[in-house]
Amino acid sequence: MDPELAALLTELVEKVGLLRRDMQQKKDLEKYEARFARIEQKFSALAELVSRTDPELARQLRTAWQLPARSLAFRNAEHQKGS
């Protein structure tokens, strides 16, 4: 996959993961539980498809979804190394 597209996709998944985490912490997730379940279902299908051709990107996407703050921290560390 194009590196720029992979980075944007990872960032998008990260942002949705952060939103889910914030809603969970504020006890608002229950209202939208069904929607987030459908998002997670689609995300899982996407990650599975990506894993067929790029297992490393699939791992990054799963981390961005499950542990968005950790994913963001790793991306920031990589960015700082490059500067």
Kinemage of the C-alpha trace (Angstrom):
@kinemage 1
@onewidth
@group {chain A} dominant
@subgroup {mainchain}
@vectorlist {calphas} color= white
{ca met a 1} P 0.000 0.000 0.000
{ca asp a 2} L 1.111 3.530 -0.699
{ca pro a 3} L 2.901 4.811 2.463
{ca glu a 4} L 0.969 8.089 2.472
{ca leu a 5} L -2.361 6.255 2.236
{ca ala a 6} L -1.271 3.829 4.972
{ca ala a 7} L -0.355 6.734 7.265
{ca leu a 8} L -3.671 8.494 6.667
{ca leu a 9} L -5.624 5.299 7.251
{ca thr a 10} L -3.752 4.644 10.490
{ca glu a 11} L -4.412 8.196 11.677
{ca leu a 12} L -8.128 7.876 10.863
{ca val a 13} L -8.426 4.618 12.792
{ca glu a 14} L -6.502 6.197 15.672
{ca lys a 15} L -8.891 9.167 15.820
{ca val a 16} L -11.959 6.925 15.901
{ca gly a 17} L -10.259 4.791 18.567
{ca leu a 18} L -9.562 7.902 20.655
{ca leu a 19} L -13.186 9.002 20.278
{ca arg a 20} L -14.382 5.566 21.415
{ca arg a 21} L -12.033 5.663 24.414
{ca asp a 22} L -13.144 9.175 25.387
{ca met a 23} L -16.801 8.224 25.129
{ca gln a 24} L -16.150 5.133 27.219
{ca gln a 25} L -14.440 7.202 29.932
{ca lys a 26} L -17.321 9.704 29.984
{ca lys a 27} L -19.860 6.848 30.175
{ca asp a 28} L -21.413 7.940 26.850
{ca leu a 29} L -20.428 4.856 24.886
{ca glu a 30} L -23.514 2.888 25.921
{ca lys a 31} L -25.749 5.209 23.879
{ca tyr a 32} L -23.756 4.470 20.729
{ca glu a 33} L -22.712 0.898 21.478
{ca ala a 34} L -24.480 -0.577 18.436
{ca arg a 35} L -22.877 1.947 16.088
{ca phe a 36} L -19.424 1.329 17.476
{ca ala a 37} L -20.003 -2.425 17.209
{ca arg a 38} L -20.735 -1.982 13.497
{ca ile a 39} L -17.669 0.250 13.087
{ca glu a 40} L -15.549 -2.384 14.814
{ca gln a 41} L -17.002 -5.099 12.579
{ca lys a 42} L -16.101 -3.138 9.434
{ca phe a 43} L -12.689 -2.297 10.848
{ca ser a 44} L -11.975 -5.972 11.572
{ca ala a 45} L -12.861 -6.879 7.993
{ca leu a 46} L -10.559 -4.108 6.737
{ca ala a 47} L -7.671 -5.226 8.967
{ca glu a 48} L -8.116 -8.827 7.809
{ca leu a 49} L -8.028 -7.775 4.152
{ca val a 50} L -4.946 -5.599 4.703
{ca ser a 51} L -3.169 -8.420 6.573
{ca arg a 52} L -3.197 -10.537 3.409
{ca thr a 53} L -0.812 -8.160 1.655
{ca asp a 54} L 0.722 -6.086 4.472
{ca pro a 55} L 0.742 -7.798 7.888
{ca glu a 56} L 2.751 -4.964 9.477
{ca leu a 57} L 0.202 -2.337 8.438
{ca ala a 58} L -2.619 -4.563 9.714
{ca arg a 59} L -0.819 -4.773 13.074
{ca gln a 60} L -0.448 -0.989 13.166
{ca leu a 61} L -4.130 -0.533 12.354
{ca arg a 62} L -5.184 -2.954 15.089
{ca thr a 63} L -2.979 -1.131 17.587
{ca ala a 64} L -4.448 2.206 16.458
{ca trp a 65} L -7.952 0.856 17.101
{ca gln a 66} L -7.349 -1.012 20.351
{ca leu a 67} L -4.700 1.244 21.909
{ca pro a 68} L -4.982 4.611 20.148
{ca ala a 69} L -2.941 6.575 22.697
{ca arg a 70} L -0.079 4.069 22.408
{ca ser a 71} L -0.262 4.200 18.619
{ca leu a 72} L -0.126 7.994 18.696
{ca ala a 73} L 2.861 7.924 21.066
{ca phe a 74} L 4.762 5.541 18.760
{ca arg a 75} L 4.003 7.689 15.722
{ca asn a 76} L 5.183 10.810 17.553
{ca ala a 77} L 8.404 9.048 18.605
{ca glu a 78} L 9.030 7.953 15.004
{ca his a 79} L 8.384 11.488 13.785
{ca gln a 80} L 10.848 12.919 16.298
{ca lys a 81} L 13.506 10.416 15.197
{ca gly a 82} L 13.071 11.604 11.622
{ca ser a 83} L 13.503 15.281 12.514
